[in-house]
């Protein structure tokens, strides 16, 4: 469905500072000063940014649980020619934040949407990690259960994995990685761009010995890579042991080994 653009307002999707308010771009400040209404993930956080730059605008909450109910009201504002801004608490909207459903509905009716690029905790940590991330997988916030975490990791072990983790679950997640995977590189960061910014690179054991439990509090960004050769060897050894325990015939073992891309000769020994 197409909508007449001539008198429509525009929705500006605005990236905001991830901690240091001085990282706000000139374009972001100008946009927030000129729009009619700002929709924010947390109005309290956004109001601190607005106060810092002496901006006074109506700010309404947009949560993922209420997003669907607010779509029609936002459409109405745009149809009346009002310009709107969508911001998250920190960083770029629509990355582990509300906004996707709203934007999908607006795209369906061709409402004007303009992105304002800016800070992201993901790319900020990648930039200082020393880990080559020409390709990477972002998992957002990991599942709580260990088996679900393992399934998530197993889907994308070939490339660096980036994810968010809370202080409460960080040690458990690191334990899962340490037990189940040959970790090659790991980089952890929190409070990025803030006064007490922490960036760590090294092994999981080194992280545990250098960071006290009291210092873990806060939301972490984690980048991890795996030793693929060791991972493949471990997979092959476990599969071979399983085949031996199954007591298959030599012919059956060859068929299964071919399907699983492992050595049939080793499995038959």
C-alpha positions in Angstrom: 0.0 0.0 0.0 1.3 3.4 -1.0 0.7 6.7 0.9 0.8 10.2 -0.5 4.1 11.6 0.7 3.4 15.3 0.0 2.1 16.2 3.4 3.4 13.3 5.5 5.8 13.7 8.4 9.0 11.7 8.6 10.2 9.2 11.2 13.9 9.6 12.0 15.5 6.5 13.4 18.3 7.9 15.6 21.4 6.3 17.0 22.3 7.8 20.4 25.4 7.8 22.5 26.1 4.4 24.3 27.5 6.2 27.4 29.5 9.3 26.7 26.9 12.0 25.7 29.7 13.9 23.8 29.4 11.2 21.2 26.1 12.7 19.9 26.5 13.8 16.3 25.6 17.3 15.2 23.0 15.8 13.0 21.4 13.9 15.9 21.2 17.1 18.0 19.7 19.1 15.1 17.1 16.4 14.4 16.1 16.1 18.1 15.7 19.9 18.2 13.5 20.0 15.1 11.2 16.9 15.4 7.7 17.3 17.0 7.7 14.1 19.1 10.4 11.7 20.3 9.6 8.0 21.0 12.0 6.4 23.4 12.7 3.0 24.9 13.1 4.6 28.3 11.9 8.2 28.6 14.1 8.8 31.7 17.3 7.9 29.8 16.4 10.0 26.8 15.4 13.0 28.9 18.9 13.0 30.3 20.3 13.3 26.8 17.8 16.0 25.9 18.6 18.0 29.1 22.4 17.8 28.3 21.8 19.5 25.0 19.0 21.9 26.3 16.4 20.2 24.1 12.7 20.4 25.2 10.4 18.0 23.3 7.5 15.7 24.1 8.9 12.2 24.9 6.7 9.1 24.8 7.7 5.6 25.8 7.8 2.9 23.1 8.3 -0.6 24.6 8.3 -3.9 22.6 5.3 -5.0 24.7 3.2 -1.9 23.7 4.7 -1.3 20.2 1.8 -3.0 18.4 -0.8 -0.8 20.2 1.1 2.4 19.3 1.5 1.9 15.6 -1.9 3.5 14.7 -1.2 6.5 16.8 2.2 7.0 15.3 0.8 6.6 11.8 -1.8 9.3 12.7 0.9 11.7 13.7 2.8 11.2 10.5 -0.4 11.6 8.4 -0.9 14.9 10.2 2.6 16.0 9.0 4.4 15.7 12.3 8.1 14.7 12.3 9.0 12.0 14.8 12.2 10.5 16.2 12.7 7.0 17.4 15.6 6.4 19.8 16.7 3.5 22.1 18.3 3.9 25.5 21.8 3.7 23.9 23.2 3.0 20.5 21.4 2.2 17.3 17.6 1.3 17.4 16.3 -2.0 16.3 19.4 -3.9 17.6 18.0 -5.9 20.6 15.7 -2.9 21.1 12.0 -2.1 20.2 11.2 -0.7 16.8 11.2 -3.6 14.3 7.4 -4.1 14.3 6.7 -0.3 14.0 9.1 0.1 11.1 7.7 -3.0 9.3 4.2 -1.5 9.5 5.3 1.9 8.3 7.3 0.4 5.4 4.1 -1.4 4.2 2.5 2.0 3.7 5.6 3.7 2.4 5.9 6.3 5.2 9.1 8.3 5.0 11.8 6.8 7.3 15.3 8.3 7.6 18.1 6.6 9.5 20.6 8.6 11.5 23.8 6.5 11.9 25.9 6.6 15.0 27.2 4.6 18.0 26.8 0.9 18.5 28.3 -1.2 21.4 28.8 -4.0 18.9 31.1 -2.1 16.4 32.7 -0.2 19.3 34.1 -3.3 20.9 34.9 -4.9 17.6 37.1 -1.9 16.7 39.4 -2.4 19.7 39.2 -6.2 20.0 42.0 -7.2 17.7 39.7 -9.9 16.3 39.2 -9.9 12.6 35.5 -9.5 12.0 35.1 -9.2 8.2 32.2 -11.6 8.9 30.6 -12.2 12.2 27.3 -13.4 13.8 25.4 -11.3 16.3 23.3 -13.3 18.7 21.9 -10.4 20.8 21.1 -11.5 24.4 21.8 -15.2 24.8 19.1 -17.7 26.0 19.1 -18.4 29.8 19.4 -22.2 29.6 22.8 -23.8 28.9 21.4 -26.2 26.2 19.8 -23.3 24.4 23.1 -21.4 24.5 24.9 -24.4 23.0 22.4 -24.7 20.2 22.8 -21.0 19.5 26.6 -21.2 19.4 26.6 -24.4 17.3 24.7 -22.6 14.5 27.4 -20.1 13.8 30.8 -21.4 15.1 32.6 -20.8 11.8 32.8 -17.0 12.3 33.3 -14.6 15.3 30.3 -14.5 17.5 29.2 -11.3 19.2 26.6 -11.2 21.9 25.3 -9.3 24.9 25.3 -10.8 28.4 24.2 -9.6 31.8 26.5 -9.6 34.9 24.2 -12.1 36.5 24.7 -14.7 33.8 28.2 -13.9 32.5 30.1 -16.4 34.6 27.7 -19.2 33.7 28.1 -18.4 30.0 31.9 -18.3 30.2 31.7 -21.7 31.9 29.6 -23.1 29.1 32.1 -21.8 26.6 35.1 -23.2 28.6 33.6 -26.6 29.0 32.1 -27.2 25.6 34.3 -25.3 23.1 38.0 -24.8 22.3 38.0 -21.0 22.6 40.6 -19.3 20.4 40.0 -15.6 21.2 37.7 -13.8 23.5 37.1 -10.1 24.1 34.8 -8.6 26.7 33.7 -5.0 27.2 31.4 -3.0 29.4 30.7 0.7 30.1 32.0 1.4 26.6 32.8 5.1 26.1 32.1 5.8 29.8 34.4 6.8 32.7 34.8 3.2 33.9 35.1 1.6 30.5 36.5 -2.0 30.6 37.9 -3.9 27.7 39.5 -7.3 28.2 41.3 -9.6 25.7 42.8 -12.9 26.5 41.7 -16.3 27.7 38.6 -17.1 29.9 40.9 -18.1 32.8 42.8 -14.9 32.5 39.6 -12.9 32.6 38.4 -14.7 35.7 41.7 -14.2 37.5 41.9 -10.5 36.6 38.3 -9.4 37.1 36.8 -9.5 40.6 33.2 -10.6 41.1 32.4 -7.1 42.3 33.7 -5.7 39.0 31.5 -7.9 36.8 28.3 -5.9 37.4 26.9 -4.2 34.3 25.9 -5.3 30.8 28.7 -6.9 28.8 29.5 -7.2 25.1 31.4 -10.4 24.2 33.2 -11.4 21.1 34.4 -15.0 20.9 36.1 -17.2 18.2 36.7 -20.9 18.3 39.6 -23.1 17.2 37.9 -24.8 14.3 40.5 -27.6 13.8 40.2 -28.6 17.5 36.5 -28.4 17.3 36.4 -30.6 14.2 38.7 -33.1 15.8 36.6 -33.2 19.0 33.5 -33.7 17.0 35.1 -36.5 15.0 36.4 -38.3 18.1 33.0 -38.1 19.9 31.2 -39.3 16.7 33.6 -42.2 16.3 33.1 -43.3 19.9 29.3 -43.2 19.4 29.6 -45.3 16.2 31.7 -47.9 18.1 29.2 -48.1 20.9 26.4 -48.6 18.3 28.2 -51.8 17.1 27.2 -51.2 13.5 28.4 -53.4 10.6 31.4 -52.2 8.6 29.1 -51.3 5.7 26.7 -49.4 7.9 29.6 -47.5 9.6 30.9 -46.5 6.2 27.5 -45.0 5.1 27.1 -43.1 8.4 30.7 -41.9 8.4 30.3 -40.6 4.8 27.1 -38.7 5.8 28.8 -37.2 8.8 32.1 -36.4 6.9 34.4 -38.4 9.2 36.9 -41.1 8.7 35.3 -44.5 8.2 38.7 -46.3 8.8 39.0 -44.7 12.3 35.4 -45.7 13.1 36.0 -49.3 12.1 39.1 -49.8 14.2 
